[in-house]
Amino acid sequence: MTRYRVFVGFLFLVLLSGCGPAAVTVLQRGAVPIQLVSPDGRIVTVSAELARTPAEQQRGLMGRTSLADGSGMLFIFPENAMRSFWMKNTLIPLDIIFFDDAGLFVSQATMVPCPAGGECPFTLSEGPARFALEIPTGFVQKAGIARDWRLMLGSWIQDS
């Protein structure tokens, strides 16, 4: 019973931490709350699955037919480097945001599924990045995420 109360209390705090448009997100099973912070201190919370291993990163969001608004996948790499993503076997359009090892915004882009029978284009970070966050397309624009935003580094980084 005590664990349940702690969990409910934690979930309540997570939901309250990002009051504002596109900020309140219910955590998916196996996901962690990822906070994005605007230059003026506004917080947007994303319920993100973590992709730490090369196998998890290669699989990514392949085969998904939908992705709830405010949810996504955070790719965690061991160091800053230029990053390249593609949408092989990914069925839904996605926004991607790249952050460096300090959590500072590097760049963002919208990615669309690969055309049937055609070449699958690559999306490159505009600079070295350690983290990449994939979220439903349109989320970046709706939340107003742009340069000078940052990824708040959390305890989830310790396991990486």
NUNU-427849 format. One record per residue: x, y, z of N, C-alpha, C in turn; residue in three letters. Coordinates in pm, 1 decimal, padded with zeros to 6 digits, always signed. Each point is the difference from the previous one (the first is absolute). Example, Ala and Ser with C-alpha at 12.3 -4.5 7.8 and 13.67 -1.06 7.14 Angstrom:
2
      n.xx      n.yy      n.zz     ca.xx     ca.yy     ca.zz      c.xx      c.yy      c.zz  code
  +01319.0  -00569.0  +00780.0  -00089.0  +00119.0  +00000.0  +00090.0  +00120.0  +00000.0   ALA
  -00035.0  +00105.0  -00072.0  +00082.0  +00119.0  +00006.0  -00077.0  +00109.0  +00073.0   SER
% end
This chain:
160
      n.xx      n.yy      n.zz     ca.xx     ca.yy     ca.zz      c.xx      c.yy      c.zz  code
  +00081.4  -00118.7  +00000.0  -00081.4  +00118.7  +00000.0  +00086.5  +00126.0  +00000.0   MET
  +00111.3  -00001.9  +00072.0  +00087.1  +00116.1  +00006.4  +00063.0  +00027.6  -00137.1   THR
  +00043.3  -00103.2  -00070.6  +00056.6  +00017.6  -00133.9  -00102.2  +00065.1  -00092.5   ARG
  -00123.5  -00044.6  +00009.5  -00105.7  +00056.0  -00083.2  -00016.3  +00148.7  +00028.1   TYR
  -00001.6  +00039.1  +00124.7  -00015.5  +00142.0  +00035.4  +00119.4  +00082.4  -00050.3   ARG
  +00120.1  -00055.1  +00013.2  +00118.2  +00069.4  -00049.5  -00010.2  +00018.5  -00151.0   VAL
  -00039.8  -00106.5  -00071.1  -00014.6  +00007.6  -00145.0  -00105.0  +00103.2  -00039.4   PHE
  -00115.2  -00001.9  +00064.6  -00106.1  +00095.4  -00031.3  +00047.1  +00142.7  +00028.5   VAL
  +00069.9  +00018.8  +00111.2  +00053.4  +00132.5  +00031.8  +00099.6  +00046.9  -00103.7   GLY
  +00089.6  -00089.4  -00041.7  +00099.0  +00033.0  -00102.2  -00068.8  +00036.1  -00131.6   PHE
  -00097.5  -00080.4  -00041.1  -00071.8  +00025.9  -00124.0  -00070.3  +00135.0  +00006.6   LEU
  -00060.5  +00032.3  +00112.6  -00066.5  +00128.3  +00018.2  +00099.2  +00115.0  -00017.0   PHE
  +00118.2  -00011.4  +00062.0  +00101.4  +00104.7  -00013.0  +00048.8  +00014.3  -00143.5   LEU
  +00017.2  -00112.7  -00068.8  +00043.8  +00004.2  -00139.4  -00102.8  +00073.6  -00084.4   VAL
  -00125.9  -00031.4  +00021.8  -00104.5  +00064.4  -00078.4  -00009.1  +00148.8  +00029.2   LEU
  +00020.9  +00039.1  +00123.0  -00006.6  +00141.5  +00035.9  +00123.4  +00077.2  -00044.2   LEU
  +00111.6  -00068.7  -00018.0  +00126.1  +00068.8  -00028.2  +00000.4  +00073.7  -00132.3   SER
  -00085.4  -00036.6  -00089.0  +00004.3  +00063.5  -00131.3  -00130.2  +00063.2  -00039.5   GLY
  -00068.5  +00064.0  +00091.4  -00128.1  +00062.0  -00032.8  +00016.7  +00098.2  -00114.3   CYS
  -00080.2  -00015.5  -00101.2  +00005.4  +00085.9  -00117.7  -00032.7  -00082.6  -00121.9   GLY
  -00010.7  +00060.3  -00117.2  -00035.6  -00074.4  -00119.5  +00101.9  -00108.8  -00031.1   PRO
  -00049.0  -00115.8  -00034.5  +00081.8  -00115.1  -00040.3  +00095.4  -00044.0  +00108.3   ALA
  -00029.2  +00033.4  +00125.6  +00096.2  -00028.6  +00104.3  -00039.4  -00117.0  +00087.9   ALA
  -00127.7  -00027.5  +00015.3  -00043.3  -00105.5  +00090.7  -00012.1  -00129.8  -00078.1   VAL
  +00071.4  -00100.8  +00044.5  +00006.5  -00126.3  -00070.4  -00015.9  -00114.1  +00098.7   THR
  -00082.3  -00097.0  -00033.8  -00011.3  -00119.4  +00081.8  +00112.1  -00093.8  -00041.2   VAL
  +00071.2  -00053.3  +00098.1  +00114.2  -00086.9  -00029.7  -00045.8  -00132.9  -00057.2   LEU
  +00065.7  -00042.3  -00106.4  -00023.9  -00131.1  -00057.7  +00080.7  -00101.6  +00079.1   GLN
  -00042.3  -00125.0  -00007.2  +00074.7  -00106.4  +00066.7  +00142.5  -00002.5  -00054.0   ARG
  +00098.5  -00000.1  +00089.9  +00139.7  -00004.5  -00039.6  +00055.8  +00134.2  -00042.8   GLY
  -00077.8  +00105.6  +00010.5  +00046.2  +00132.5  -00040.5  +00037.7  +00082.2  +00122.5   ALA
  +00080.7  +00102.3  -00023.5  +00040.1  +00090.7  +00107.3  -00038.3  +00142.2  -00041.3   VAL
  -00022.4  +00087.1  +00097.8  -00030.6  +00139.0  -00035.6  +00127.2  +00073.8  -00042.1   PRO
  -00002.0  +00054.5  -00119.1  +00110.5  +00078.5  -00052.8  -00048.4  +00144.5  -00003.6   ILE
  +00077.9  +00090.0  +00057.8  -00041.8  +00139.5  +00003.6  +00083.0  +00084.7  -00095.7   GLN
  -00071.5  +00079.1  -00078.6  +00061.1  +00096.6  -00089.9  -00030.9  +00137.9  +00057.0   LEU
  +00100.8  +00086.6  +00006.4  -00014.7  +00129.4  +00065.7  +00024.7  +00111.5  -00101.1   VAL
  -00094.7  +00093.8  -00006.3  +00011.4  +00114.5  -00090.3  +00093.3  +00104.3  +00059.9   SER
  +00044.7  +00097.5  -00080.4  +00087.0  +00105.4  +00053.9  -00064.8  +00079.2  +00113.8   PRO
  -00134.6  +00009.1  -00000.3  -00067.4  +00074.3  +00107.0  -00043.3  -00089.9  +00116.4   ASP
  +00044.4  -00126.6  -00001.1  -00024.9  -00090.2  +00112.0  -00124.0  -00085.7  -00009.9   GLY
  -00074.4  +00009.6  -00110.0  -00118.1  -00085.7  -00017.9  +00047.1  -00144.0  -00020.6   ARG
  -00069.1  -00093.7  +00062.4  +00038.7  -00141.2  -00007.7  -00104.1  -00078.0  -00079.0   ILE
  +00047.9  -00079.3  -00094.2  -00082.8  -00093.3  -00075.4  +00050.0  -00139.7  +00035.5   VAL
  -00090.4  -00084.9  +00043.9  +00036.7  -00135.7  +00039.4  -00044.0  -00098.5  -00107.5   THR
  +00090.9  -00089.6  -00036.1  -00026.7  -00105.1  -00098.2  +00019.2  -00133.8  +00070.4   VAL
  -00093.1  -00091.0  -00019.8  +00012.5  -00136.4  +00050.0  +00081.2  -00078.5  -00102.6   SER
  +00125.5  -00029.9  +00032.9  +00090.3  -00056.6  -00100.8  +00052.2  -00137.8  +00038.4   ALA
  -00005.1  -00089.3  -00096.4  +00070.5  -00126.7  +00012.2  +00147.1  +00031.2  -00025.5   GLU
  +00088.7  -00073.5  +00063.0  +00142.5  +00024.6  -00016.0  +00061.6  -00103.5  -00093.3   LEU
  +00080.2  +00046.6  -00094.3  +00074.6  -00087.4  -00091.2  +00147.9  +00022.7  +00030.7   ALA
  +00057.5  -00092.5  +00077.7  +00139.3  +00014.2  +00044.0  +00096.6  -00089.1  -00077.4   ARG
  -00042.9  -00120.6  -00028.5  +00089.2  -00096.4  -00064.0  -00007.6  +00013.2  -00152.6   THR
  +00103.2  -00043.6  -00070.5  -00006.6  +00003.6  -00146.8  -00122.0  -00073.7  -00055.5   PRO
  -00038.4  -00111.4  +00061.0  -00117.1  -00074.6  -00047.7  -00128.4  +00081.5  +00019.2   ALA
  -00014.4  +00063.4  +00116.5  -00118.2  +00083.4  +00025.1  -00001.8  +00119.5  -00094.9   GLU
  +00116.4  +00056.8  -00026.1  +00008.6  +00115.9  -00088.2  -00029.2  -00038.0  -00144.3   GLN
  +00044.5  -00117.4  -00041.0  -00026.6  -00043.9  -00136.6  -00148.9  -00027.7  -00019.6   GLN
  -00065.1  -00058.6  +00098.8  -00143.0  -00030.0  -00008.0  -00083.1  +00127.7  +00009.7   ARG
  +00037.0  +00089.9  +00090.6  -00069.9  +00127.7  +00014.3  -00150.7  -00016.1  +00005.2   GLY
  -00068.8  +00075.3  -00080.8  -00146.9  -00002.7  -00004.3  -00052.3  -00075.1  -00122.4   LEU
  +00083.0  -00090.1  -00054.3  -00041.3  -00079.6  -00116.1  -00129.0  -00076.2  +00030.0   MET
  -00085.4  -00005.4  -00100.0  -00121.0  -00080.8  +00008.6  -00114.6  +00062.4  +00078.1   GLY
  +00021.6  +00111.3  +00066.1  -00108.7  +00064.5  +00075.8  -00099.7  +00061.5  -00098.3   ARG
  -00127.0  -00017.6  +00029.5  -00103.4  +00059.2  -00084.8  -00053.0  +00129.8  +00058.0   THR
  +00035.7  +00028.1  +00124.5  -00039.8  +00126.5  +00061.5  +00094.7  +00030.7  +00116.1   SER
  -00002.4  +00124.9  +00040.5  +00080.0  +00045.4  +00113.6  -00080.1  +00111.9  +00065.0   LEU
  -00032.8  -00017.8  +00126.1  -00082.6  +00097.2  +00070.4  +00068.6  +00135.6  +00007.2   ALA
  -00078.4  +00106.4  -00009.6  +00053.2  +00134.1  +00013.8  +00064.7  +00012.1  +00137.8   ASP
  +00118.5  +00057.5  +00005.3  +00070.5  +00014.0  +00126.8  +00080.8  -00121.1  +00039.8   GLY
  +00013.7  -00095.2  -00091.5  +00082.9  -00117.3  +00028.0  +00103.4  -00013.3  -00110.3   SER
  +00102.1  -00080.3  +00024.8  +00103.7  -00017.0  -00100.3  +00108.2  -00095.1  +00044.5   GLY
  +00114.4  +00012.6  -00064.4  +00115.0  -00083.5  +00031.7  +00123.9  +00087.8  +00006.0   MET
  +00076.6  -00015.4  +00109.2  +00124.8  +00074.0  +00017.1  +00115.7  -00095.0  -00026.6   LEU
  +00081.7  +00035.0  -00099.6  +00119.3  -00076.3  -00034.3  +00115.9  +00061.0  +00078.6   PHE
  +00070.2  -00084.8  +00075.3  +00110.7  +00045.1  +00084.5  +00128.2  -00064.2  -00051.0   ILE
  +00092.1  +00083.5  -00043.2  +00127.0  -00048.2  -00054.5  +00112.0  +00026.5  +00101.0   PHE
  +00111.6  -00072.1  -00009.0  +00106.9  +00015.0  +00098.7  +00075.2  +00133.1  -00007.0   PRO
  -00000.7  +00066.2  -00117.1  +00073.1  +00126.4  -00011.6  -00061.9  +00086.6  -00109.1   GLU
  +00041.9  +00125.3  -00001.1  -00039.6  +00094.0  -00105.3  +00058.5  -00044.6  -00132.5   ASN
  -00079.3  +00002.8  -00103.9  +00047.5  -00028.5  -00135.9  -00108.5  +00045.2  -00096.3   ALA
  +00036.2  +00014.3  -00125.3  -00101.3  +00027.9  -00101.1  -00091.9  -00120.8  -00006.0   MET
  -00128.9  +00021.2  -00004.8  -00099.0  -00109.0  +00001.6  -00076.9  -00003.6  -00131.0   ARG
  -00031.5  -00122.8  -00042.0  -00074.4  -00023.1  -00122.6  -00113.0  -00098.0  +00029.5   SER
  -00121.9  +00036.2  -00036.3  -00116.9  -00085.6  +00020.7  -00070.2  -00019.4  -00133.1   PHE
  -00067.7  -00114.0  -00012.4  -00084.4  -00024.1  -00114.2  -00126.4  -00069.0  +00047.3   TRP
  -00095.6  -00014.4  -00089.8  -00133.2  -00046.9  +00038.5  -00030.6  -00139.9  -00055.5   MET
  +00101.8  -00082.5  -00014.3  -00021.2  -00134.9  -00051.8  -00102.8  -00073.4  +00086.9   LYS
  -00102.7  -00054.1  -00063.5  -00107.1  -00076.6  +00065.3  -00074.0  +00079.3  +00107.4   ASN
  +00010.9  +00132.5  -00004.7  -00074.7  +00085.4  +00092.1  -00122.0  +00049.8  -00075.6   THR
  -00117.4  -00020.8  +00057.7  -00125.1  +00019.9  -00071.8  -00065.6  +00135.4  +00023.0   LEU
  +00048.3  +00074.6  +00098.4  -00063.5  +00127.1  +00034.5  +00101.9  +00114.3  -00010.4   ILE
  -00043.4  +00118.7  -00040.8  +00093.6  +00113.8  -00004.0  +00038.0  +00041.6  +00141.6   PRO
  +00122.3  +00047.3  +00014.7  +00052.3  +00036.6  +00131.7  +00075.4  +00132.1  -00006.5   LEU
  -00001.4  +00072.1  +00111.1  +00093.3  +00110.2  +00021.2  +00118.4  -00057.7  +00075.0   ASP
  +00118.3  +00052.4  -00025.3  +00118.6  -00041.1  +00074.5  +00071.8  +00125.8  +00048.2   ILE
  +00041.5  -00003.0  +00125.8  +00075.8  +00110.8  +00058.1  +00132.7  -00056.8  +00049.1   ILE
  +00109.4  +00063.5  -00039.2  +00133.1  -00041.4  +00043.3  +00048.2  +00094.3  +00110.4   PHE
  +00062.2  -00058.2  +00103.7  +00057.4  +00075.5  +00111.4  +00143.6  -00046.2  +00021.7   PHE
  +00086.7  +00090.3  +00043.7  +00139.3  -00037.0  +00026.7  +00014.5  -00060.4  +00139.5   ASP
  +00123.6  -00031.8  +00039.9  +00022.3  -00068.7  +00127.8  -00035.2  +00085.3  +00120.9   ASP
  -00014.5  +00131.2  -00016.7  -00043.7  +00087.5  +00108.6  -00152.2  +00018.1  -00001.5   ALA
  -00067.0  -00062.2  -00097.4  -00144.4  +00012.8  -00011.7  -00044.7  +00120.5  -00080.4   GLY
  +00092.4  +00069.0  -00067.4  -00035.1  +00118.4  -00077.7  -00050.1  -00037.8  -00139.0   LEU
  -00101.8  +00069.0  -00045.8  -00060.0  -00021.2  -00131.1  +00106.0  +00013.4  -00108.8   PHE
  +00004.0  -00097.3  -00090.4  +00092.0  +00003.9  -00114.0  -00077.7  +00031.0  -00127.5   VAL
  -00104.6  -00078.8  -00026.1  -00082.5  +00020.3  -00118.7  -00124.6  -00086.2  +00011.1   SER
  -00092.5  +00022.4  -00092.7  -00120.7  -00080.8  -00005.6  -00041.9  -00014.2  -00145.9   GLN
  -00077.9  -00102.2  -00028.2  -00048.5  -00023.7  -00135.4  -00126.5  -00084.1  +00007.4   ALA
  -00073.3  -00001.2  -00109.8  -00114.7  -00089.8  -00014.1  +00041.6  -00109.5  -00096.5   THR
  -00029.4  -00124.4  +00037.0  +00036.2  -00115.8  -00082.5  -00128.0  -00069.4  -00044.9   MET
  -00002.8  -00045.0  -00123.1  -00116.0  -00071.3  -00053.1  +00040.8  -00143.1  -00035.1   VAL
  -00097.7  -00092.5  +00002.3  +00032.7  -00139.2  -00035.3  +00062.7  -00009.1  -00139.1   PRO
  +00084.1  -00099.7  -00017.2  +00066.3  -00021.5  -00128.7  -00103.9  -00034.7  -00106.0   CYS
  +00017.3  +00051.9  -00120.6  -00093.7  -00033.9  -00107.1  +00013.7  -00147.6  -00038.6   PRO
  -00112.3  -00061.8  -00031.8  +00001.1  -00141.2  -00040.2  +00087.0  -00016.7  -00123.8   ALA
  +00098.5  -00088.1  +00010.0  +00087.9  -00029.0  -00112.5  +00099.7  +00109.0  -00032.8   GLY
  +00000.3  +00109.5  +00076.2  +00092.2  +00110.1  -00027.6  +00113.2  +00005.2  +00100.4   GLY
  +00087.7  +00095.7  -00020.6  +00110.1  +00019.5  +00093.4  -00051.3  +00060.4  +00129.4   GLU
  +00063.8  -00039.6  +00107.7  -00037.3  +00049.0  +00132.2  +00098.6  +00110.4  +00039.0   CYS
  -00047.3  +00126.8  +00007.6  +00092.9  +00108.9  +00030.0  +00047.1  -00001.8  +00145.7   PRO
  +00115.3  +00060.7  +00021.9  +00056.2  +00012.4  +00133.5  -00028.7  +00140.2  +00053.5   PHE
  -00020.0  +00009.0  +00130.8  -00013.2  +00128.5  +00068.4  +00122.9  +00015.2  +00087.6   THR
  +00074.6  +00108.0  -00020.0  +00125.4  +00022.3  +00072.0  -00016.2  +00109.6  +00104.6   LEU
  +00067.4  -00017.8  +00112.3  +00005.9  +00108.1  +00098.1  +00086.0  +00111.1  -00059.0   SER
  -00028.7  +00124.5  +00039.8  +00077.4  +00113.5  -00052.3  +00132.0  +00018.9  +00073.3   GLU
  +00021.0  -00076.2  +00105.5  +00123.9  +00006.0  +00076.4  +00010.7  -00125.2  +00084.4   GLY
  +00108.2  -00014.9  +00073.9  +00015.1  -00118.1  +00085.3  -00113.3  -00008.4  +00102.1   PRO
  -00053.1  -00120.4  +00016.4  -00110.8  -00023.8  +00092.5  +00022.4  -00130.2  +00075.8   ALA
  -00047.8  -00004.4  +00122.4  +00004.2  -00122.7  +00079.4  -00139.1  -00060.2  +00015.0   ARG
  -00102.9  +00083.1  -00011.8  -00137.7  -00045.1  +00019.6  -00083.0  +00036.9  -00122.3   PHE
  -00095.3  -00088.3  -00033.2  -00096.8  +00027.8  -00106.0  -00136.8  -00042.1  +00052.0   ALA
  -00094.9  +00090.0  -00007.9  -00135.9  -00027.1  +00046.9  -00093.5  -00004.7  -00119.1   LEU
  -00062.6  -00116.7  -00022.0  -00100.6  -00014.7  -00104.7  -00137.5  +00009.7  +00064.1   GLU
  -00084.6  +00084.2  -00059.4  -00133.9  +00025.4  +00050.5  -00095.2  +00013.2  -00118.7   ILE
  -00132.2  -00005.3  +00023.9  -00093.2  +00011.2  -00112.7  +00020.2  +00130.4  -00077.8   PRO
  -00013.7  -00008.7  -00131.2  +00017.6  +00118.3  -00082.7  -00100.2  +00108.3  +00040.9   THR
  +00046.5  +00122.6  +00001.0  -00082.7  +00112.8  +00040.7  +00017.5  +00038.6  +00145.4   GLY
  +00056.4  -00090.1  +00081.1  +00017.1  +00028.0  +00142.9  +00096.6  +00116.0  +00022.9   PHE
  +00107.9  +00003.7  -00076.1  +00099.8  +00105.7  +00014.8  -00064.9  +00136.5  -00023.7   VAL
  -00076.2  +00010.9  -00106.6  -00064.9  +00127.1  -00032.9  -00105.6  +00035.4  +00104.5   GLN
  -00082.1  -00097.8  +00037.8  -00106.4  +00026.6  +00096.4  +00055.9  +00045.4  +00134.9   LYS
  +00110.6  -00060.3  +00043.1  +00060.6  +00034.9  +00128.6  +00090.4  +00122.6  -00009.7   ALA
  +00032.9  +00041.9  -00123.5  +00085.9  +00116.6  -00018.9  +00147.0  -00027.6  +00025.9   GLY
  +00041.2  -00124.2  -00014.1  +00139.1  -00038.1  +00027.1  +00090.1  +00049.9  -00112.5   ILE
  +00108.7  +00066.5  +00037.2  +00092.0  +00058.5  -00098.5  +00137.7  +00018.3  +00064.2   ALA
  +00085.4  +00071.2  -00069.9  +00133.5  +00029.3  +00052.0  -00010.6  +00058.4  +00140.3   ARG
  +00101.3  -00021.0  +00078.8  +00010.2  +00046.5  +00138.9  -00083.1  -00082.6  +00098.4   ASP
  -00072.4  -00101.3  -00047.5  -00064.2  -00092.5  +00092.0  +00107.1  -00097.4  +00047.1   TRP
  -00029.8  -00071.0  +00106.8  +00095.0  -00100.8  +00047.7  -00074.4  -00121.8  +00053.5   ARG
  +00070.0  -00109.1  -00002.0  -00046.5  -00126.2  +00056.5  +00049.2  -00004.3  +00143.1   LEU
  -00091.0  -00010.8  +00094.5  +00040.8  -00008.3  +00139.8  +00050.8  -00142.4  +00024.5   MET
  +00126.9  -00010.7  +00031.8  +00060.3  -00130.4  +00023.8  -00049.1  -00052.4  +00132.7   LEU
  -00041.8  -00126.8  +00002.2  -00056.7  -00059.5  +00119.8  +00076.0  -00124.0  +00044.6   GLY
  -00055.2  -00067.3  +00097.4  +00063.3  -00120.2  +00053.6  +00008.1  -00110.3  -00105.5   SER
  -00084.6  +00005.9  -00103.0  +00003.1  -00100.0  -00106.5  +00135.7  -00002.8  -00070.3   TRP
  +00075.5  +00107.7  +00004.8  +00129.6  +00003.7  -00066.4  +00102.2  -00086.7  +00072.1   ILE
  -00017.0  -00021.0  +00130.0  +00094.9  -00078.5  +00080.4  +00008.7  -00145.1  -00047.0   GLN
  -00109.4  -00050.3  -00054.9  -00003.7  -00139.4  -00043.8  +00056.2  -00017.7  -00141.0   ASP
  +00042.2  +00108.9  -00060.9  +00046.5  -00007.0  -00138.4  +00149.0  -00019.5  -00009.6   SER
% end
